[in-house]
């Protein structure tokens, strides 16, 4: 498989025109993601958790912990955008976070539990947001662009699928 196909096995995020139907579909995907992830990693042993989806890519353990880190950050960004006027969010060095012992030695169960609880809360929040709420935004200081919550919902629904596919590829390696 070519490197770009391994890096983006489901393609790059492209939300297209965002409708309420599409938002509902994405919210459903966010709601179901933790159970799909748990099913995908069920029964993996320590050796299998070290498999990677591409050369120099993260291993399965790191991917699971990254998903918890990333989705926690996103949930907090949603809360900030809903309570402040276009707040500047705090970026983080995800590749550095993946090197810490909690991401490369810790059993994955802790992050699976985080994702289950977090996605339950996140889904409740998303299902109770108004159309106006979805137009609220935050500023990413590195990209210097304002991002609305509607497209962010799609980004994180894509993010889960994206890394789920990485895990499936790694399992086959």
C-alpha positions as CSV (number, residue, x, y, z in Angstrom):
1,X,0.0,0.0,0.0
2,X,1.3,3.5,-0.8
3,X,2.3,5.7,2.0
4,X,-0.4,8.3,1.4
5,X,-3.0,5.5,1.3
6,X,-1.7,4.2,4.6
7,X,-1.6,7.7,6.1
8,X,-5.2,8.5,4.9
9,X,-6.9,5.1,4.3
10,X,-10.3,6.7,4.2
11,X,-9.1,9.8,2.4
12,X,-8.6,13.3,3.9
13,X,-11.4,15.1,5.7
14,X,-13.7,16.9,3.3
15,X,-17.1,17.9,4.9
16,X,-18.7,19.2,1.8
17,X,-22.0,21.0,2.3
18,X,-23.2,20.6,5.9
19,X,-26.9,19.9,6.5
20,X,-28.8,19.0,9.6
21,X,-29.1,15.5,8.2
22,X,-25.3,15.3,7.8
23,X,-24.8,16.6,11.4
24,X,-27.1,14.0,12.7
25,X,-25.2,11.3,10.9
26,X,-21.9,12.5,12.3
27,X,-23.3,12.7,15.8
28,X,-24.5,9.1,15.4
29,X,-21.0,8.2,14.3
30,X,-19.5,9.9,17.4
31,X,-22.0,8.1,19.6
32,X,-21.2,4.7,18.2
33,X,-17.4,5.1,17.9
34,X,-16.3,3.8,21.4
35,X,-18.2,0.5,20.9
36,X,-16.7,0.1,17.4
37,X,-13.2,0.8,18.8
38,X,-13.7,-1.6,21.7
39,X,-14.8,-4.3,19.3
40,X,-11.9,-3.7,16.9
41,X,-9.2,-4.0,19.7
42,X,-10.9,-6.8,21.7
43,X,-8.6,-9.6,22.5
44,X,-5.4,-8.0,21.3
45,X,-2.3,-9.1,23.2
46,X,0.7,-7.0,24.1
47,X,2.6,-8.0,21.0
48,X,-0.4,-7.1,18.7
49,X,-0.8,-3.7,20.5
50,X,2.7,-2.9,19.2
51,X,1.8,-3.4,15.6
52,X,1.8,-0.3,13.4
53,X,-0.2,0.7,10.3
54,X,2.8,2.1,8.5
55,X,6.5,2.5,8.9
56,X,7.2,5.2,11.6
57,X,3.5,5.3,12.4
58,X,2.0,4.9,15.8
59,X,1.2,1.5,17.2
60,X,-2.2,0.3,18.1
61,X,-1.7,1.2,21.8
62,X,-0.6,4.7,20.9
63,X,-3.5,5.1,18.5
64,X,-6.1,4.2,21.2
65,X,-4.5,6.6,23.7
66,X,-4.2,9.3,21.1
67,X,-7.9,9.0,20.4
68,X,-8.7,9.7,24.1
69,X,-6.3,12.6,24.2
70,X,-7.6,14.1,21.0
71,X,-11.3,13.7,21.7
72,X,-10.9,15.1,25.2
73,X,-9.3,18.2,23.7
74,X,-12.1,18.5,21.2
75,X,-14.8,18.2,23.8
76,X,-13.2,21.0,25.8
77,X,-12.9,23.1,22.6
78,X,-16.6,22.7,22.1
79,X,-17.4,23.8,25.7
80,X,-15.1,26.9,25.2
81,X,-16.7,27.8,21.9
82,X,-20.2,27.5,23.4
83,X,-19.4,29.7,26.4
84,X,-17.0,32.3,24.9
85,X,-16.9,34.4,21.8
86,X,-14.6,32.6,19.4
87,X,-12.0,31.6,21.9
88,X,-8.4,30.9,20.9
89,X,-7.9,27.2,21.7
90,X,-4.7,25.7,23.1
91,X,-3.0,23.4,20.6
92,X,-1.0,20.5,21.8
93,X,1.9,18.4,20.4
94,X,0.1,15.2,19.8
95,X,3.3,13.4,18.5
96,X,5.0,14.3,21.8
97,X,2.1,13.1,23.8
98,X,2.3,9.7,22.1
99,X,5.8,9.2,23.6
100,X,4.8,9.5,27.2
101,X,4.5,6.3,29.3
102,X,0.7,6.7,29.6
103,X,0.5,6.5,25.8
104,X,3.0,3.8,25.0
105,X,3.0,1.6,28.1
106,X,-0.4,1.9,29.8
107,X,-3.0,-0.7,29.0
108,X,-5.6,0.6,26.6
109,X,-8.6,-0.1,28.9
110,X,-8.2,3.3,30.6
111,X,-8.5,5.1,27.3
112,X,-11.4,2.9,26.2
113,X,-13.2,3.9,29.4
114,X,-12.4,7.6,28.9
115,X,-13.8,7.4,25.3
116,X,-17.0,5.7,26.4
117,X,-17.7,8.3,29.1
118,X,-16.5,11.2,27.0
119,X,-18.5,10.2,23.9
120,X,-21.6,9.7,26.1
121,X,-21.3,13.3,27.4
122,X,-20.3,14.7,24.0
123,X,-23.2,13.1,22.3
124,X,-25.6,14.5,24.9
125,X,-24.2,17.9,24.3
126,X,-24.3,17.6,20.5
127,X,-27.9,16.4,20.5
128,X,-29.0,19.4,22.5
129,X,-27.2,22.1,20.6
130,X,-29.2,24.6,18.5
131,X,-28.5,25.5,14.9
132,X,-26.9,28.7,16.2
133,X,-24.7,26.7,18.6
134,X,-23.2,24.8,15.6
135,X,-22.2,28.1,14.0
136,X,-20.2,29.1,17.0
137,X,-16.4,28.8,16.5
138,X,-13.0,28.8,18.0
139,X,-9.6,30.1,16.7
140,X,-6.7,27.7,16.2
141,X,-3.6,29.9,16.7
142,X,-1.3,27.8,14.5
143,X,-3.7,27.6,11.5
144,X,-4.9,31.2,12.1
145,X,-8.4,30.3,11.1
146,X,-11.8,30.2,12.9
147,X,-13.5,26.8,12.8
148,X,-17.2,26.4,13.4
149,X,-18.5,23.6,15.6
150,X,-20.6,22.0,12.7
151,X,-17.5,21.2,10.7
152,X,-15.7,20.2,13.8
153,X,-18.3,17.5,14.5
154,X,-17.6,16.1,11.0
155,X,-13.8,16.3,11.6
156,X,-14.0,14.2,14.8
157,X,-16.5,11.7,13.3
158,X,-13.9,11.4,10.5
159,X,-11.0,11.3,13.0
160,X,-12.5,8.2,14.7
161,X,-13.0,6.4,11.5
162,X,-9.6,7.4,10.2
163,X,-7.8,5.9,13.2
164,X,-10.1,2.9,13.4
165,X,-9.0,2.0,9.9
166,X,-5.3,2.5,11.0
167,X,-5.9,-0.1,13.7
168,X,-7.5,-2.5,11.2
169,X,-4.5,-2.1,8.9
170,X,-2.1,-2.6,11.8
171,X,-3.9,-5.8,13.0
172,X,-3.3,-7.3,9.5
173,X,0.4,-6.4,9.4
